Amino acid sequence: MKKMFKEISKIYNQIGIFRYIINRFFNKYHITELKQFRGCWIDFDTKILFACFQELCNVVEKEQILEVTDWGQGAKEAYAKARREISDKSQLADALKDQRAYYRKMRKVAKEIRFLYGWWKKREMEWFSDDVDFNKEQEAQETDTQMLIRLVKIRSYLWT
């Protein structure tokens, strides 16, 4: 038994090392690449802003979070299933209340993701345009901060 455990452990460690090498040197999931600033110096606050919104863009564009996650579209089916499975009326009322709150929250989060994604695409284009109004720089910084805070508030929903 001990010998079998050692063999399994050895194989698992080899797979773990293989995964580490693949993720570290090929997939590079641990790196957020800021392609817009390749080879340039940028301030730390700008790095934070661009890195966070780059990850939002990755989740929306590459992982297609808005298409693969049920943001409330399955509510009717969930309600029908609860009605079929729960016979006690008070338990059913509680379950439906919980489901409604959950799906209401999910729709709100999806709307926020769409809004932040659209805002960022517009803001990113403004950032690199030649028509920079330096008089509005402080206002733009404040808006960037507000949007970053909004993104942080929904970060726990950004997984597929």
N, C-alpha and C positions, 0 to 999 in steps of 0.2 A: 504494500500500500504506500509506504513512504517513497519507494522508488518511482512508482507511478506519479505521485504528487510532485516529485522532483522533475520528472520529465515534462509534466504539464506546465510547471512553473518555468522551466527552461524555454519551452516553446512560446509561452506567453511573453516572457521577457524578450525573446527574439522578435516577436511581432511588435511589441512595444517599441523596441529600438527601431524597427523598420518604419513604424508609423511616425516616430519622432523625426527620423531622417527625411521622410517624405514631406511632413508638415513644415519642418524647419527650413529645408533647402529648396523645395519644389512648390508646394502649395502656398506657403508663407502666410498662413491665416493670422499669425501674430503681428503682421505688419499692415499698417494703414498707409498706403502710398499716396502722397499728395503730388499727383502728376502735374498739376498746374504750376508748382514751384520747384520742379526738378532743377537742381544745381543752383538754387537761389537761397539767400538768407531771408528768413521771415521771422517776425516776432512771435513769441510763444502764444500770445492771445489769438493771433491769426491761425496758428497751427491747431489750436484747440477747436476753434470754430470750423475750420475746413475739415479736420479729421472727423469730428462728430457728424457733420452733414455729409461727408463722403460715405461714412458707414450707413447713414440713412438712405442715400442713393443706392448703395450696394444692395441693401435689403429690399428696396422697392424695385430696382431694375433687374438685378441678377437673381435674387431669391424669389422675386415676385410675391412679396408678402400680401399684397392686396388681392391677389388672385387665389392664392392657395390657403388662406386662412378664412374661416367662417366668421365674418364680422357681423353676423346677425341674420344672414340670409336663411339659415337653417332653423330659425325660431319656430316657424309653424310646425315643422316636423318634430321638433323637440317638445312642443306643447302637446301635440297629438300623442306622442309616445308616453309622456307623463300621464295623460288622461287614461291611456290604455293600461298602464302598469300600476297606477296608484288608485286604490278603491276608496280609501278613507278621504272624505271631503276636506277635512281640515289639513291633512297632510298634502293633498293635491293643491289646495289654495296656497300653502306655504311654498311648495315646489314651483308652482307657476309664478309666484311673486319673485322668488329667487332667480328663476330663469329670465323673467322680464327685466329684472335689474341687470343681470349679466349681459344680456343681448343689447340693452340700452347702452351700457358702458362700452361694449365692443363697437357698436356703431359710432359712438362718440370718438373713440380712439382711432378708428379708420378714417373718420373725417379729419381728425387732427393730423394724421400721417399724410393724407392727401394735401392738406393745406401747407404743412411744413415743407413737403417735397416741392410743391409748386412755388412757394415763396423762395426756397433756396435756389431753384433753377433760375429764377428771375434775378435774385440777388447776386448769384455767381456771375451772370452776364454783366451786371452793372459793375461788379468789382473789377473786371478786366476791360471795361470800355474806356475809350479815350475821353469821353465826356464826364470827367470827374468834377463834381461841385464840392470843393473843399469847405465851403460854408455849411454844408449839410453833413459833414463828416461825423460830428458829435451825435447828431440825430440818428445817423446810420449805425453808429457804434451801439447806441442804446437799443435800437431795434434788433440788432444782431444778438445782443445779450438777452433780450426778452425771448427771442425765438430759440436760443440755445437752452434757456430755462424750460421752455415748453417741450423741447425735445427730451431733455433729461427726465421730465415728469412722465413721459410715455415709454421710456427706455425698456421697461420690463415686458412690454408687448412686442418688441421688435425681434422676434425669433420665429423661425419657421419649423 
